[in-house]
Amino acid sequence: MATDEERRDRLVLRKIIPASREEVFAAWIDPESLRNWMCPGDILSAEAETEPRVGGTFRIVMKSPTRAIDHTGEYLVLEPPSKLVFTWISNSTGNRPTLVTVELVERGGGSCELILTHDRFIDIEEVRRHTRGWGSILDKLALHLARR
């Protein structure tokens, strides 16, 4: 049986974030905050619109010097400050809805562990691309919250 890290349809990333669960959860649903850190790789800026309620939608446009990448989705679960689940649709997912779960676990000392699970990929190459992207995004989130 494959572990989470070996599955062709799922990625799981864990990161200690130097902020409380409440602060991290708020960063995921606030458009101004998202603009600051939802910028993987060569992405220089992002535009974000959110409607953070179950059934509400979001749109994030990531911009590099040569392209703009549109991401949309719907919030399925909002359980502040511990869990957020939403669909994730973009060109990188073949415009198919995939599923992102963000779980936040208190770790003491003013920090928490963020566990990001992204499901419903069609192949391992999609998993690898998204692992790089989400890894970069989580690093920028941690830096953004550390600067506050």
N, C-alpha and C positions, 0 to 999 in steps of 0.2 A: 504494500500500500504506500502511495506517495505521501510525503510530508507536504505541508502547506507550501514550503519554499520550492518544492519540486513539481508542483502541479502545473499543467499546461494552461489552465483556465483561471488561475488565481495568483495574486501576489500578496505577501504580508510583510509590512515594514514596522519596526519598532524604533521609537526615538524618545529619549528623555528630553523634556522641554522645561526650561527654567522659568516656569510660571505655574500658577494654580490651574486646576481643571476649569474653573469658571472663566479665567482669562483666555485659555486656549479655545474653549468652546465658543466664546464670544468672537474670537478672531476668525473662526470658520464661517460665521453667518453675517458679519459686518462687512458691507461692500468696501468701505474705506480701508479697512484692515487688509482684505483680500487683495486690493490693488497693490499693496506694499510687498507681498511675499508670494503670491501665486504666479511666479515667474521662473519656470525651470530653464536650465540651459542658457541658450542665447536670447531668451525672452527678456526684453528691457522694461516692459510695462504691461499692466493689465487694466482692463475696465471690468467692473463687476456690478451686477444688479442682483439683489436677493429679495425673496419673499419668504422669510424663514418661519414657515408653519407647515404642518403636515399637509401635503397636497400643493404647497407653494412651489414656485420655480426659481431657478437662478440662471444667470447667463454670465459667463466669464470670457472675455476676449483677450487672449495673450498675444502681445505684439513684439515682433523682432524687427530688425532693420529691413527685412525682405518679405515678411508675411504677417498675417493676422490669423490666429487660430481660434475659432469659435467653439465654446464648450457650453452645453446646456444640461439641465437636469431637473429633477423633481425631488423635493424633500419627502422622504417616506417615514422617518422616525426622527424626532427631536426630543431627547431626554436630557435636558441640562442638569448638571454639567458633565454627564458621563458618556452619552452616546448620540451619534449623528449618523443617519443612513440616507443616502441619496443616489439617484441614478446619475450616470455620467455618459454623455453622448458627445462625440466629436469625430472629426475626420480620422483621428488616430484609433478610433474604435470601429471604423467602417460605418459611422453614423448609426451604430446599433447601441441600444441602452446596455450599459454595464452597471455594476453595483458597487458603490464605495461605502464602507463602514468605518467610522472613526470612533474608537473607544478611548476613554481617558481614565487612567488609574492614578490615584494620589500616591506619590512616592516619598513625601516628607521633604522638609527643607525648602519648601516653597516651589517644588517641581512636581511634574507628573509624567507618566509614561503615556505616549500616544501610540496606539496600535492601529495602523491603517491596513484594511483588507480591501482589495479590489478584485471583484469576481466577474465571471462571464466573458473571459477572453476566448478568442477562437484558436490561438496558437501560442507557442512559447515565445515567438518573436514579439508579439504584442505585449506579453508579460515583461520581457526584457526592456522594451522601450519605455513602458510605463514605470517599471522599477527605477530606471534612471531618472525619469521626470519627477516622480513622487519623492525620490530621495533628495533631489535638488530642492524641491518645494519645501520639504520638511526641514532641511537645513536653513532655508531662508526664513521660515516661520520661527524657528528657535532663535535666530539672530534678531529678528524683528521684535520678539517679545523680550529678549534679553536687554534690548536698548531702551525699553520703555521707562 
